[in-house]
Amino acid sequence: MYRTVVNRILFSGGGRRLLHRHRDLRTVICSSRFSTTTETQTVPNRRPLNPPDPSTSSSSSSSTSFQTSSAAGDVPRHERQNPRAEYEEEQARVLQASLRHVIRLGWSEEAMIEGAKEVGISPSIVGSFPRKEAALVEFFMDDCLQRLIDRIDSAEELQNSTPSQRINKLVRIRLEMQAPYISKWPQALSIQAHPLNVSTSFKQRAMLVDEIWHAAGDETSDLDWYVRRTVLGGIYSTTEIYMLTDSSPEFRDTWLFLDNWVEDAFDLKKTIQEAKYLAEAVGAGMGSFVGKVLQR
């Protein structure tokens, strides 16, 4: 699984970037989170995240605007693993099959048991997941992120788009992946908000935001690095919540809501004020903030 947002290096050409990202992958990796074996593993060397120099961003806002970006992990972007690679083969098969039962059974152990039966694996394998429902939600998040990365690497239509258009399009693509599960997504958000799961949830969302910004061509390395990710994290989260209340055909109102937020975010005169509200949403929870948004 992804561990945190890291300082990213943009490579010329999707093929070269993909080559660097996957050069250290194994076909199957025994995950420390899910595996019950004691097999030792070789993992890529890690180095600390290289965010903006503290001496150039001493303001306290730089450390609080997007804490999950700077506090969570330390793998260089070009050495990151495919997010689906940290699952054992059988576990991944069970989790993938379980997603087909979520609509009926929710993000639950029952869905995982049905998934195991579907692929011909003993349901007892569900016991190898320490945080069963959370494992299913986190697998879905990782799977969606990898699908988005694949889309970025192969999407020629992004090449002639402006940064705001790229961000709008990628956020929409990612949220559309949740559309089939929209009736059960409040349960997923509740699982992610559990104290045992919230750290991983923030890391996954931080990595998603970082992927989108770099696909949009972001190369900032100063205080803007934090501000941009805080703003986009808030845009994504508020649009995700709005989507839960949207009864319009094909989520038409959600995409209009997204258009307006992205347009506002790229209005530099509003960036600072928006960042304050959005940082509140990302760092302190969505409850009261969503109320403010829906009243706008």
N, C-alpha and C positions, 0 to 999 in steps of 0.2 A: 504494500500500500504506500501511497505517497506519504511523506512525513511532514513537509512544510513547503512554504514558498521559498525559492532560492533565487540568487542573482542569476539571470538568464543570459545566454549568449545567442544572438540571432545568427544563424548560418544562411548563407546564400543558397537557395534552392531547397525544396522540400526533401529531395532524396538524401542530400548530405546531412540535413538535420535529423532525419529518421535513422540514418546509419549510425550517427553518434549516440542517439538515444538508446538504441537496442544492441550496441556492440557487446555489452556485458551480460545479456540475458541468458538464462537457462530455459529450456523448454518447460521444465517443471521445477519450481523452487519450493522447498519445504518452509512454509511460513512459520515464523516464531509465534505469530498470533494464533494460528490454527493447528499447526502440526503437533502431534503427540509423540513424535520420534525424538531421538537425541542425536540425530545425524549432524555432524559439523558441516558448515557451509562456507563457501568463499563468497564474500560480497565485495562490491566495488569499493575502492578507497574513498573515504569521505573527507571533505574539508569544510571549514566553517563557511556559513553564508557571508557574502560580502556586500552588505547593504551600504547605504551612504555613510561616509566617514562621520563619526560622532562629532568631530571637531567642526564640521560644516553644517551640522543640524542639531545644535545643542538644545533647541526648543523642546520642551517636554511634550509637545504635540507629536513630535516625530516618533516618540516611543509609545504613544497611546493610540495613534490614529489607526494602526492596524497591527496589534500586538501579535496576532497569529502569524503574520508574515515574518517577523524577525525572531520569534521565540521558538519556532517549531523545528526545523530540520536543517539539514546541512548537505544535501547531495547536489553537486553541480548539475544544471539542467541537462547538459549533454550526456551525463552519466546516469540519468534517471532510468528506472526500470519501467517496463510496461506495467501499468497498475494491476493488470490481471495475472501477472507472472508470479505473485507471491502466494498463490493458492496451490495446494497439492492438486494433482490432476483429478482425483476422485471428488475432492471437496469442491473444486470449480465446477465439475459436471453437475453435482447436486445443487449447488447454488444457482447455476444457470437454469436448470430445469425448474427449480423452486419458483423462479420469477413468473412462470406461467400459471402458478396457482395463487399468486398474491391477490389478484383481483377478487377471487372467491374467498380465500382464507385469510387475507391480510398478510402483514409482515410478521409471520408467526412460525413457531416450531412446527405446527401442523402443515404449513405450506412446505417446509423443508423436508418433512417426512414424506409427503406426497412426491416431492421432487426426487428424493432418493429412490422411491419405488419406481418412478417413471424411467429412470436410467438403469434399473436393475442392481442397485446397491443397497445393502442392508440399511434400514432406517437407523440402526445403532450408530451410524457414522455421525448423526446429528449431535451425539454426545461429545464429539471431538471439537465442537465449536464452543468455546468458553462463554461467549455472549451471543447466543443463538440468533435472536431477532436482529440484533445490531450487526451481526456478521452478514446477514442477508441484505440489509440496507446498505452497508458499507461496500459490499460486493457490487451492488447495483450502481452506486456512485462511482466506483472505480471503472466499471464496465462502460458507463456513459462517458466518463472522461477519456478513456482510450478511444472510444468511437468518435468523440469530438476531435481528438488529436489526429486520427486517421482522416477525418473530413478536412481538417485544416491542411494537412500535407498534400491532399489531392484536389483541393477546391480551387480551381483556376478562376472562378468567379470572384474570389476575394482579392485577386491581384490588382484589379482596376477599381477597387472600392476605396473610399476615404476611411480613415480610422473610425469615425463614428458609425459608418455603415457596416464596417466589419464587426464592431462590437455588437451592434444591434442584431445583425444576422446570426452571430455565434451564440449570443445569449438566447435568442429565439430557438435556434437549433437544439441547444442543450435542454431548454425547458420543454420542448416538444417531445423529448425522450421520456418525460414524466407523464405526458398526457394520458397514456393508457392506464396509468395507476392513480389518476387524480383523485378518485374516490377514496383511496387508501393512503394518500400522501400525508394527511394530517397525522396519521399514526406513525408514519416514518419520521416526521418532524419531531414528534414526541419522543421517539426512541433516540434520535440524534441529540435531543436536549437533555437526556439523562446524564447525571454527573459522570458516570463511568464511560460515556460515549462522546461527550461534548468535545473533548480534545481532538479526537480523530475527525469528528465532523468539521470543526474549524479548519483543520489541516487540509482536508479534502476540498473544502470550499476555497481556501486560500490558493491551493494549487490550480483549481479551475480558473479563478480570477487571473492568476499569473499567466496561464496558457492563453487566455483570451487577449490580455493586453499585449503579449508578445506577438500574437497573430496580427494584432492591429498595428504593429511596428513600433511599439514602445521601447526606447533605449535609455530611459532616464536613469540616473544614478545618484540623485540628490533627494531632497525632501519630497519632491514631486512623486518619487517612487512610492512612498507611503500614501500620499494623498490620492493618487490615481487608483490604487488598489482598494483603498477605503471607499471611494466613490463607487467604483464598479461593484464591489462586494455588496454595497447597499442597494444599488440598482437591481442586481440579481435577486437578492433576498426579498425585497419589497415586491418585485414582479412575481416572484414565486408565490408569495402569500396572496397577492391580488388574484392570481390564477385560480386559487382555491375557491374564490367567491364568484368567479366569472361563469355566467350561464349563457353567454352569447355564442352564436354559431362558430365553431372552430376557434374559440378563444379570441375572437376578433377584438373585443375590448381590452384584453390583456396585451395584445401586440400594440394597440394604440397607446396604452398606458406606458409600455416600454419605450415606444418612439418618443413620447414626451419627456421621459426621464433622461434618455440618452441625449436628447437635444439640450436639455437644461444642463446636463453635466459638462457639455462641451462649450457652454457659455462661461467663459473665464470669470466674468463678473460675479457669477453665482457659485463658483467652485468652493470657496471657503465655507460659505454658509451651508451648502449642501453637504460638505464633508462632515460638518459638525453633527447634522442630523443622522447621516448615514453611519458614522462611527458609533453613534448611540445605538442604532439598530443592530449593527454587527456585534458590538461588544457587550451590550447590556440587555439584549433580548428584543424580540420583535413586537411584543404585546402593545404597549402604549404607542409606540412609533407608528405601527400600522394604522391605528386609529387616526393619527394626525394625517397620514397620507391619504386615507380614504375620504377625509373631510376637505381636501384641497379642491 
